[in-house]
Amino acid sequence: MIKERPVVETGRGCVIDVGVLLGYPASRGKNIDRVLIGDGGRLRSGTVIYSGVEIGKNLQTGHNVVIREENKIGDDFSIWNNSVIDYGCRIGDGVKIHCNCYVAQFTVIEDRAFMAPGVTIANDIHPGCEHSSECMRGPHICKGVQIGVNVTILPYAEIGEGCLVGAGSVVTGDLPPYSLAYGNPARVRGDVRDLTCTKGLTDKPYK
């Protein structure tokens, strides 16, 4: 039986389109009774935010975004069209998630990380195992990480601060801070601090 809809609290200056659903009743978890969204949010049509979610100020959603229950998200969070945040994640300030991304349960994303379109995150090391829920955990994406288009990130991987992961890569394990990594599996190919701008707009694109 679906639980009663919880209390929804939105901050000052929030702009919410017709067709946004806040506080969709969660069918799991206990003591999930409200949704908190800070000041200055902009929520576009098709956005669905479940009960038991706390989001800071200046939230921006595209169309058809789903944010599941038991998520805690910081300030200045942007998530664009057709992306999904599954339950139980922790997301920091200034994180940007582009279109058609999937963030699996129990993922940690630290401040200022960025995901390009089509990034997929996994959290199950033994799919189909009767005990899989007991060891389920998403990756840990550290501060300032930049994830390229169509990257897949497997469970338990830790992507160190400031990493750049190239398009189409499959991250199967840990990557050290400030590494440039790409391939399947993704391997360290260099240091982002050594990269130069091929268009001559700046000397160092990553400082």
Steps between C-alpha positions, in 0.01 A plus 500: 500500500638840400581729793339839543678785327747679732543866583675698223702810591645724228709809561455856384502576129447146377345476152317171445342406167165335456557125487757486783429244773658561840477247781413191301434237769792262546412133537810425704674645804375626835431849628501649149250779547615814320682664213726803556614721212695820565463850359522585132409163350391464137313176438388421146204293384521126546721521809408245768660525845413225748439541870798502733717731288696805617646739240675833558453835328506573125388158382460481121322210331437428135194316373412146611747481786446244779660533846419204725465486878768533770720728294687793653620757247687828551470850356523601132413155370404469132354190337374499144246320282417132557753439776434286809647507851415174675452482876750541781758724328705787640576786261699813584489865395533621142454158341377495139341193342415524132230321297423127498713411800429230759642522853460170687407458866758580768724710275704788644575803283707779652498874427532639148504166320361493146341221295459536125199348320445126521708419809387178667589399855469143633485377859450122497809277491295177491184566293237238565659369820256465789746691720579776250315766699729439797813608313345752261693826477557757231831669420649797682561795268722759665515879470531658159491176299403539133329198343476485118213395275368141532738397778405197712616493863488168686430441872751587772729698268644819648581772249749734661472877527539690174503197268398523136343182356484484120187430297380141471724369777412224745632573850553167676721607792653792687663793320754721681441874539555724195541211262399505135344160435320337209437166331329172586603443767595860575873536560705797614656668197634817658439787740231759429732773630733432208233550235513805273218673314505392135305815403742739665238658725696435820830346596351245740137385469517326840677694773 
